[in-house]
Amino acid sequence: MKTIKIKAKICKTNLQKSLGVMFKKQFTPHVFENVKYFHTYFCLPIEFVFLNKQNKVISAKKAQPHSIIFIPKNTIKTIEMMTGNIKKYDIKKGDKIKTHE
């Protein structure tokens, strides 16, 4: 298990949380806290990484457009990323992720 550093936008406001990466073809990863689900309407295929309170990966998955993604149990933070980032960063279950703006 390793520690991975990722530059990301921290979504704090309701507007930022609501819009996420909708309508964007390229974007910096976005971090969300305490969200129950995501939808991928108006999005290209994207990837999600789910973190626990120690910022360790619970799971990571690719989502297709027009989907609803429910958050795994014990998820505190979720990172929305462009497709290919899970492979690029070699993200595996148990890895620790540190995000910064």
C-alpha positions as CSV (number, residue, x, y, z in Angstrom):
1,M,0.0,0.0,0.0
2,K,1.2,3.4,-0.9
3,T,0.4,7.1,-0.4
4,I,-0.7,9.0,-3.5
5,K,-0.7,12.8,-3.8
6,I,-3.4,14.3,-6.1
7,K,-4.1,17.9,-7.0
8,A,-7.8,18.4,-6.7
9,K,-10.6,20.9,-6.4
10,I,-12.3,20.7,-3.0
11,C,-16.1,21.2,-3.5
12,K,-17.4,23.0,-0.5
13,T,-20.5,24.9,-1.6
14,N,-23.9,23.4,-2.6
15,L,-23.5,24.8,-6.1
16,Q,-20.0,23.2,-6.5
17,K,-21.4,19.9,-5.2
18,S,-24.4,20.1,-7.4
19,L,-22.5,20.8,-10.6
20,G,-19.4,18.7,-10.0
21,V,-17.9,17.8,-13.4
22,M,-21.2,18.1,-15.4
23,F,-20.7,19.4,-19.0
24,K,-16.8,19.2,-18.7
25,K,-14.6,17.3,-21.1
26,Q,-11.4,17.9,-19.1
27,F,-11.1,18.7,-15.5
28,T,-9.0,18.5,-12.3
29,P,-10.2,15.8,-9.9
30,H,-13.0,17.0,-7.6
31,V,-13.3,16.0,-3.9
32,F,-16.6,15.7,-2.2
33,E,-17.3,15.0,1.5
34,N,-20.4,13.3,3.0
35,V,-22.3,12.7,-0.2
36,K,-24.8,9.8,-0.5
37,Y,-24.8,9.3,-4.3
38,F,-23.7,10.8,-7.6
39,H,-25.3,10.9,-11.0
40,T,-23.4,10.9,-14.3
41,Y,-26.1,12.6,-16.4
42,F,-24.4,15.3,-18.6
43,C,-21.0,13.7,-18.0
44,L,-18.6,11.7,-20.1
45,P,-17.4,8.4,-18.5
46,I,-15.7,9.3,-15.3
47,E,-14.1,7.5,-12.4
48,F,-14.8,7.6,-8.7
49,V,-12.5,6.8,-5.8
50,F,-14.1,6.3,-2.4
51,L,-12.1,7.1,0.8
52,N,-12.6,6.3,4.5
53,K,-11.8,8.6,7.4
54,Q,-8.1,7.7,7.2
55,N,-8.2,8.7,3.5
56,K,-7.6,5.1,2.5
57,V,-9.2,3.7,-0.7
58,I,-12.4,1.7,0.0
59,S,-13.0,1.1,-3.7
60,A,-12.5,2.8,-7.1
61,K,-14.7,2.4,-10.2
62,K,-15.5,3.7,-13.6
63,A,-19.0,5.0,-14.3
64,Q,-20.7,5.4,-17.6
65,P,-22.9,8.4,-18.5
66,H,-26.5,8.3,-17.3
67,S,-25.8,6.3,-14.2
68,I,-26.5,6.7,-10.5
69,I,-23.6,5.8,-8.3
70,F,-24.3,5.0,-4.6
71,I,-21.6,5.5,-2.1
72,P,-20.0,2.5,-0.4
73,K,-20.5,2.1,3.4
74,N,-17.9,4.0,5.5
75,T,-17.1,6.5,2.7
76,I,-16.2,10.0,4.0
77,K,-14.7,11.5,0.8
78,T,-15.2,10.8,-2.9
79,I,-12.9,11.9,-5.7
80,E,-14.4,12.3,-9.2
81,M,-11.7,11.9,-11.8
82,M,-11.3,11.7,-15.6
83,T,-11.3,8.3,-17.0
84,G,-7.8,6.8,-16.9
85,N,-6.7,8.3,-13.6
86,I,-7.2,5.2,-11.6
87,K,-4.7,3.4,-13.9
88,K,-2.4,6.5,-14.1
89,Y,-2.0,6.7,-10.4
90,D,-2.2,2.9,-10.0
91,I,-4.9,3.3,-7.3
92,K,-5.6,0.1,-5.3
93,K,-7.8,-0.7,-2.3
94,G,-6.0,0.3,0.9
95,D,-3.8,3.0,-0.7
96,K,-3.8,6.3,1.1
97,I,-4.7,9.4,-0.9
98,K,-3.7,13.0,0.0
99,T,-5.4,15.7,-2.0
100,H,-4.3,19.4,-2.2
101,E,-5.5,22.4,-4.2
